[in-house]
Amino acid sequence: MDKNYTIEVVCLFCDAALKVEEGKEYQSGDMIECSECGESNDYDSVLDIAEEKGVELAKNELEKELKSTFKNLFK
């Protein structure tokens, strides 16, 4: 199960994908301005939400794989 996924970091206010300046690195406590709505998003908060989405995606994929494997095992 070697799959790669891309999780977009989205604005906490309008759900638009956050775009960052080329080459700019962010650190804990930084604010990222949304290019769509102009709101400032806390770096840590948007990363936490992206991480939660990634974990949920991986969990669902694993569950699907296990169901498929066990279904075929007991036929």
N, CA, C and O atoms as a printed pandas DataFrame, in Angstrom:
     atom_number atom_name residue_name chain_id  residue_number  x_coord  y_coord  z_coord
0              1         N          MET        A               1    0.839   -1.183    0.000
1              2        CA          MET        A               1    0.000    0.000    0.000
2              3         C          MET        A               1    0.883    1.246    0.000
3              4         O          MET        A               1    0.863    2.032    0.947
4              5         N          ASP        A               2    1.638    1.413   -1.044
5              6        CA          ASP        A               2    2.507    2.584   -1.181
6              7         C          ASP        A               2    1.810    3.641   -2.012
7              8         O          ASP        A               2    2.024    3.741   -3.220
8              9         N          LYS        A               3    0.987    4.416   -1.362
9             10        CA          LYS        A               3    0.259    5.473   -2.053
10            11         C          LYS        A               3    0.695    6.815   -1.492
11            12         O          LYS        A               3    1.004    6.940   -0.307
12            13         N          ASN        A               4    0.714    7.797   -2.345
13            14        CA          ASN        A               4    1.030    9.158   -1.924
14            15         C          ASN        A               4   -0.197   10.030   -2.100
15            16         O          ASN        A               4   -0.939    9.900   -3.074
16            17         N          TYR        A               5   -0.394   10.907   -1.158
17            18        CA          TYR        A               5   -1.530   11.814   -1.203
18            19         C          TYR        A               5   -1.032   13.237   -1.023
19            20         O          TYR        A               5    0.004   13.477   -0.403
20            21         N          THR        A               6   -1.778   14.162   -1.568
21            22        CA          THR        A               6   -1.490   15.575   -1.368
22            23         C          THR        A               6   -2.673   16.182   -0.627
23            24         O          THR        A               6   -3.816   16.089   -1.073
24            25         N          ILE        A               7   -2.387   16.793    0.491
25            26        CA          ILE        A               7   -3.419   17.443    1.294
26            27         C          ILE        A               7   -3.199   18.949    1.174
27            28         O          ILE        A               7   -2.133   19.456    1.522
28            29         N          GLU        A               8   -4.202   19.652    0.683
29            30        CA          GLU        A               8   -4.088   21.105    0.571
30            31         C          GLU        A               8   -4.273   21.754    1.937
31            32         O          GLU        A               8   -5.090   21.320    2.749
32            33         N          VAL        A               9   -3.501   22.793    2.165
33            34        CA          VAL        A               9   -3.671   23.611    3.359
34            35         C          VAL        A               9   -4.660   24.703    2.969
35            36         O          VAL        A               9   -4.411   25.483    2.050
36            37         N          VAL        A              10   -5.788   24.747    3.680
37            38        CA          VAL        A              10   -6.860   25.662    3.280
38            39         C          VAL        A              10   -7.124   26.735    4.334
39            40         O          VAL        A              10   -6.810   26.574    5.513
40            41         N          CYS        A              11   -7.702   27.817    3.871
41            42        CA          CYS        A              11   -8.076   28.942    4.724
42            43         C          CYS        A              11   -9.119   28.488    5.741
43            44         O          CYS        A              11  -10.054   27.761    5.405
44            45         N          LEU        A              12   -8.949   28.921    6.970
45            46        CA          LEU        A              12   -9.892   28.578    8.034
46            47         C          LEU        A              12  -11.223   29.302    7.879
47            48         O          LEU        A              12  -12.215   28.916    8.498
48            49         N          PHE        A              13  -11.254   30.340    7.065
49            50        CA          PHE        A              13  -12.445   31.175    6.941
50            51         C          PHE        A              13  -13.259   30.892    5.679
51            52         O          PHE        A              13  -14.489   30.908    5.715
52            53         N          CYS        A              14  -12.569   30.632    4.556
53            54        CA          CYS        A              14  -13.309   30.456    3.295
54            55         C          CYS        A              14  -13.012   29.129    2.590
55            56         O          CYS        A              14  -13.569   28.869    1.523
56            57         N          ASP        A              15  -12.164   28.302    3.151
57            58        CA          ASP        A              15  -11.788   26.988    2.596
58            59         C          ASP        A              15  -11.031   27.051    1.271
59            60         O          ASP        A              15  -10.893   26.028    0.599
60            61         N          ALA        A              16  -10.544   28.211    0.885
61            62        CA          ALA        A              16   -9.725   28.314   -0.330
62            63         C          ALA        A              16   -8.326   27.780   -0.022
63            64         O          ALA        A              16   -7.835   27.916    1.099
64            65         N          ALA        A              17   -7.693   27.176   -1.020
65            66        CA          ALA        A              17   -6.323   26.696   -0.845
66            67         C          ALA        A              17   -5.409   27.894   -0.586
67            68         O          ALA        A              17   -5.455   28.892   -1.305
68            69         N          LEU        A              18   -4.582   27.778    0.449
69            70        CA          LEU        A              18   -3.661   28.866    0.773
70            71         C          LEU        A              18   -2.451   28.795   -0.150
71            72         O          LEU        A              18   -1.855   27.734   -0.336
72            73         N          LYS        A              19   -2.103   29.923   -0.715
73            74        CA          LYS        A              19   -0.939   30.025   -1.594
74            75         C          LYS        A              19    0.137   30.797   -0.839
75            76         O          LYS        A              19   -0.134   31.818   -0.208
76            77         N          VAL        A              20    1.360   30.287   -0.918
77            78        CA          VAL        A              20    2.463   30.935   -0.215
78            79         C          VAL        A              20    3.468   31.470   -1.223
79            80         O          VAL        A              20    3.534   31.023   -2.368
80            81         N          GLU        A              21    4.241   32.432   -0.766
81            82        CA          GLU        A              21    5.281   33.006   -1.611
82            83         C          GLU        A              21    6.344   31.950   -1.896
83            84         O          GLU        A              21    6.735   31.195   -1.006
84            85         N          GLU        A              22    6.805   31.904   -3.140
85            86        CA          GLU        A              22    7.835   30.952   -3.551
86            87         C          GLU        A              22    9.074   31.109   -2.674
87            88         O          GLU        A              22    9.601   32.212   -2.529
88            89         N          GLY        A              23    9.532   30.013   -2.096
89            90        CA          GLY        A              23   10.752   30.022   -1.297
90            91         C          GLY        A              23   10.584   30.485    0.138
91            92         O          GLY        A              23   11.534   30.407    0.917
92            93         N          LYS        A              24    9.408   30.963    0.511
93            94        CA          LYS        A              24    9.195   31.440    1.876
94            95         C          LYS        A              24    8.909   30.254    2.789
95            96         O          LYS        A              24    8.147   29.354    2.437
96            97         N          GLU        A              25    9.528   30.265    3.960
97            98        CA          GLU        A              25    9.307   29.218    4.949
98            99         C          GLU        A              25    8.564   29.815    6.127
99           100         O          GLU        A              25    8.832   30.942    6.544
100          101         N          TYR        A              26    7.631   29.049    6.656
101          102        CA          TYR        A              26    6.825   29.503    7.781
102          103         C          TYR        A              26    7.211   28.740    9.033
103          104         O          TYR        A              26    7.694   27.610    8.970
104          105         N          GLN        A              27    6.988   29.382   10.176
105          106        CA          GLN        A              27    7.290   28.781   11.470
106          107         C          GLN        A              27    6.073   28.914   12.369
107          108         O          GLN        A              27    5.137   29.659   12.080
108          109         N          SER        A              28    6.111   28.185   13.449
109          110        CA          SER        A              28    5.044   28.257   14.439
110          111         C          SER        A              28    4.813   29.705   14.848
111          112         O          SER        A              28    5.754   30.440   15.149
112          113         N          GLY        A              29    3.549   30.098   14.853
113          114        CA          GLY        A              29    3.187   31.454   15.237
114          115         C          GLY        A              29    3.023   32.410   14.063
115          116         O          GLY        A              29    2.478   33.502   14.224
116          117         N          ASP        A              30    3.492   32.006   12.882
117          118        CA          ASP        A              30    3.339   32.857   11.696
118          119         C          ASP        A              30    1.885   32.900   11.252
119          120         O          ASP        A              30    1.106   31.988   11.529
120          121         N          MET        A              31    1.537   33.970   10.561
121          122        CA          MET        A              31    0.203   34.119    9.991
122          123         C          MET        A              31    0.326   34.067    8.471
123          124         O          MET        A              31    1.227   34.668    7.886
124          125         N          ILE        A              32   -0.596   33.339    7.843
125          126        CA          ILE        A              32   -0.618   33.221    6.384
126          127         C          ILE        A              32   -1.880   33.906    5.892
127          128         O          ILE        A              32   -2.989   33.535    6.275
128          129         N          GLU        A              33   -1.703   34.909    5.040
129          130        CA          GLU        A              33   -2.863   35.643    4.532
130          131         C          GLU        A              33   -3.478   34.900    3.349
131          132         O          GLU        A              33   -2.777   34.475    2.431
132          133         N          CYS        A              34   -4.792   34.754    3.390
133          134        CA          CYS        A              34   -5.524   34.105    2.307
134          135         C          CYS        A              34   -5.632   35.071    1.127
135          136         O          CYS        A              34   -6.015   36.229    1.295
136          137         N          SER        A              35   -5.294   34.588   -0.052
137          138        CA          SER        A              35   -5.371   35.444   -1.241
138          139         C          SER        A              35   -6.809   35.617   -1.720
139          140         O          SER        A              35   -7.087   36.505   -2.526
140          141         N          GLU        A              36   -7.720   34.786   -1.238
141          142        CA          GLU        A              36   -9.126   34.879   -1.642
142          143         C          GLU        A              36   -9.916   35.860   -0.768
143          144         O          GLU        A              36  -10.556   36.781   -1.276
144          145         N          CYS        A              37   -9.862   35.647    0.558
145          146        CA          CYS        A              37  -10.693   36.474    1.443
146          147         C          CYS        A              37   -9.897   37.506    2.243
147          148         O          CYS        A              37  -10.481   38.395    2.862
148          149         N          GLY        A              38   -8.565   37.391    2.233
149          150        CA          GLY        A              38   -7.731   38.366    2.922
150          151         C          GLY        A              38   -7.553   38.126    4.411
151          152         O          GLY        A              38   -6.835   38.877    5.071
152          153         N          GLU        A              39   -8.188   37.101    4.953
153          154        CA          GLU        A              39   -8.056   36.811    6.385
154          155         C          GLU        A              39   -6.685   36.211    6.687
155          156         O          GLU        A              39   -6.076   35.564    5.835
156          157         N          SER        A              40   -6.212   36.435    7.907
157          158        CA          SER        A              40   -4.950   35.858    8.355
158          159         C          SER        A              40   -5.223   34.531    9.042
159          160         O          SER        A              40   -6.086   34.431    9.914
160          161         N          ASN        A              41   -4.472   33.516    8.634
161          162        CA          ASN        A              41   -4.628   32.171    9.173
162          163         C          ASN        A              41   -3.402   31.805    9.986
163          164         O          ASN        A              41   -2.271   32.015    9.547
164          165         N          ASP        A              42   -3.623   31.259   11.165
165          166        CA          ASP        A              42   -2.535   30.819   12.023
166          167         C          ASP        A              42   -1.883   29.576   11.419
167          168         O          ASP        A              42   -2.566   28.594   11.128
168          169         N          TYR        A              43   -0.579   29.617   11.232
169          170        CA          TYR        A              43    0.186   28.527   10.621
170          171         C          TYR        A              43   -0.076   27.195   11.321
171          172         O          TYR        A              43   -0.341   26.187   10.667
172          173         N          ASP        A              44   -0.001   27.194   12.646
173          174        CA          ASP        A              44   -0.179   25.950   13.398
174          175         C          ASP        A              44   -1.583   25.380   13.218
175          176         O          ASP        A              44   -1.753   24.167   13.091
176          177         N          SER        A              45   -2.576   26.242   13.206
177          178        CA          SER        A              45   -3.964   25.786   13.072
178          179         C          SER        A              45   -4.229   25.160   11.712
179          180         O          SER        A              45   -4.862   24.108   11.626
180          181         N          VAL        A              46   -3.750   25.799   10.646
181          182        CA          VAL        A              46   -4.005   25.234    9.316
182          183         C          VAL        A              46   -3.241   23.926    9.125
183          184         O          VAL        A              46   -3.725   23.026    8.439
184          185         N          LEU        A              47   -2.053   23.810    9.723
185          186        CA          LEU        A              47   -1.318   22.549    9.633
186          187         C          LEU        A              47   -2.008   21.450   10.425
187          188         O          LEU        A              47   -2.058   20.303    9.980
188          189         N          ASP        A              48   -2.545   21.790   11.601
189          190        CA          ASP        A              48   -3.270   20.797   12.405
190          191         C          ASP        A              48   -4.465   20.244   11.638
191          192         O          ASP        A              48   -4.713   19.038   11.653
192          193         N          ILE        A              49   -5.197   21.116   10.977
193          194        CA          ILE        A              49   -6.377   20.685   10.221
194          195         C          ILE        A              49   -5.957   19.829    9.027
195          196         O          ILE        A              49   -6.599   18.821    8.734
196          197         N          ALA        A              50   -4.893   20.220    8.339
197          198        CA          ALA        A              50   -4.399   19.427    7.209
198          199         C          ALA        A              50   -3.936   18.054    7.686
199          200         O          ALA        A              50   -4.160   17.049    7.012
200          201         N          GLU        A              51   -3.293   18.015    8.848
201          202        CA          GLU        A              51   -2.842   16.741    9.409
202          203         C          GLU        A              51   -4.034   15.849    9.745
203          204         O          GLU        A              51   -4.011   14.650    9.466
204          205         N          GLU        A              52   -5.074   16.427   10.342
205          206        CA          GLU        A              52   -6.282   15.658   10.660
206          207         C          GLU        A              52   -6.912   15.077    9.394
207          208         O          GLU        A              52   -7.348   13.926    9.384
208          209         N          LYS        A              53   -6.956   15.874    8.332
209          210        CA          LYS        A              53   -7.507   15.393    7.055
210          211         C          LYS        A              53   -6.662   14.250    6.507
211          212         O          LYS        A              53   -7.198   13.273    5.983
212          213         N          GLY        A              54   -5.347   14.371    6.625
213          214        CA          GLY        A              54   -4.446   13.323    6.151
214          215         C          GLY        A              54   -4.611   12.030    6.920
215          216         O          GLY        A              54   -4.632   10.951    6.329
216          217         N          VAL        A              55   -4.728   12.131    8.230
217          218        CA          VAL        A              55   -4.931   10.950    9.064
218          219         C          VAL        A              55   -6.258   10.284    8.712
219          220         O          VAL        A              55   -6.324    9.060    8.597
220          221         N          GLU        A              56   -7.302   11.069    8.541
221          222        CA          GLU        A              56   -8.619   10.535    8.183
222          223         C          GLU        A              56   -8.572    9.841    6.824
223          224         O          GLU        A              56   -9.158    8.772    6.649
224          225         N          LEU        A              57   -7.881   10.442    5.872
225          226        CA          LEU        A              57   -7.745    9.854    4.542
226          227         C          LEU        A              57   -7.004    8.521    4.617
227          228         O          LEU        A              57   -7.428    7.540    4.007
228          229         N          ALA        A              58   -5.902    8.482    5.360
229          230        CA          ALA        A              58   -5.125    7.250    5.509
230          231         C          ALA        A              58   -5.939    6.178    6.226
231          232         O          ALA        A              58   -5.899    5.006    5.850
232          233         N          LYS        A              59   -6.675    6.579    7.255
233          234        CA          LYS        A              59   -7.514    5.639    8.001
234          235         C          LYS        A              59   -8.581    5.025    7.097
235          236         O          LYS        A              59   -8.801    3.814    7.128
236          237         N          ASN        A              60   -9.235    5.847    6.305
237          238        CA          ASN        A              60  -10.265    5.351    5.386
238          239         C          ASN        A              60   -9.673    4.421    4.336
239          240         O          ASN        A              60  -10.275    3.402    3.997
240          241         N          GLU        A              61   -8.507    4.764    3.824
241          242        CA          GLU        A              61   -7.845    3.935    2.809
242          243         C          GLU        A              61   -7.436    2.589    3.402
243          244         O          GLU        A              61   -7.606    1.551    2.761
244          245         N          LEU        A              62   -6.899    2.600    4.615
245          246        CA          LEU        A              62   -6.504    1.365    5.288
246          247         C          LEU        A              62   -7.716    0.485    5.548
247          248         O          LEU        A              62   -7.672   -0.727    5.338
248          249         N          GLU        A              63   -8.791    1.099    6.003
249          250        CA          GLU        A              63  -10.027    0.362    6.263
250          251         C          GLU        A              63  -10.535   -0.306    4.984
251          252         O          GLU        A              63  -10.954   -1.463    5.002
252          253         N          LYS        A              64  -10.493    0.426    3.889
253          254        CA          LYS        A              64  -10.935   -0.103    2.601
254          255         C          LYS        A              64  -10.051   -1.284    2.174
255          256         O          LYS        A              64  -10.556   -2.305    1.707
256          257         N          GLU        A              65   -8.738   -1.136    2.336
257          258        CA          GLU        A              65   -7.798   -2.206    1.986
258          259         C          GLU        A              65   -8.032   -3.447    2.840
259          260         O          GLU        A              65   -8.033   -4.567    2.328
260          261         N          LEU        A              66   -8.231   -3.247    4.143
261          262        CA          LEU        A              66   -8.454   -4.383    5.041
262          263         C          LEU        A              66   -9.747   -5.110    4.709
263          264         O          LEU        A              66   -9.782   -6.341    4.696
264          265         N          LYS        A              67  -10.801   -4.367    4.442
265          266        CA          LYS        A              67  -12.072   -4.990    4.071
266          267         C          LYS        A              67  -11.913   -5.814    2.806
267          268         O          LYS        A              67  -12.419   -6.933    2.721
268          269         N          SER        A              68  -11.217   -5.269    1.832
269          270        CA          SER        A              68  -10.993   -5.969    0.571
270          271         C          SER        A              68  -10.165   -7.234    0.794
271          272         O          SER        A              68  -10.475   -8.290    0.242
272          273         N          THR        A              69   -9.117   -7.125    1.599
273          274        CA          THR        A              69   -8.246   -8.264    1.871
274          275         C          THR        A              69   -9.001   -9.369    2.595
275          276         O          THR        A              69   -8.931  -10.532    2.198
276          277         N          PHE        A              70   -9.723   -9.015    3.653
277          278        CA          PHE        A              70  -10.434  -10.029    4.425
278          279         C          PHE        A              70  -11.616  -10.603    3.661
279          280         O          PHE        A              70  -11.955  -11.774    3.834
280          281         N          LYS        A              71  -12.237   -9.806    2.832
281          282        CA          LYS        A              71  -13.352  -10.286    2.014
282          283         C          LYS        A              71  -12.854  -11.376    1.067
283          284         O          LYS        A              71  -13.502  -12.410    0.903
284          285         N          ASN        A              72  -11.709  -11.136    0.453
285          286        CA          ASN        A              72  -11.136  -12.118   -0.467
286          287         C          ASN        A              72  -10.563  -13.328    0.262
287          288         O          ASN        A              72  -10.478  -14.412   -0.314
288          289         N          LEU        A              73  -10.177  -13.160    1.497
289          290        CA          LEU        A              73   -9.585  -14.232    2.284
290          291         C          LEU        A              73  -10.611  -15.290    2.660
291          292         O          LEU        A              73  -10.288  -16.476    2.716
292          293         N          PHE        A              74  -11.830  -14.874    2.914
293          294        CA          PHE        A              74  -12.853  -15.794    3.400
294          295         C          PHE        A              74  -13.840  -16.227    2.324
295          296         O          PHE        A              74  -14.950  -16.649    2.647
296          297         N          LYS        A              75  -13.464  -16.133    1.073
297          298        CA          LYS        A              75  -14.351  -16.581   -0.005
298          299         C          LYS        A              75  -14.210  -18.050   -0.220
299          300         O          LYS        A              75  -14.876  -18.614   -1.088
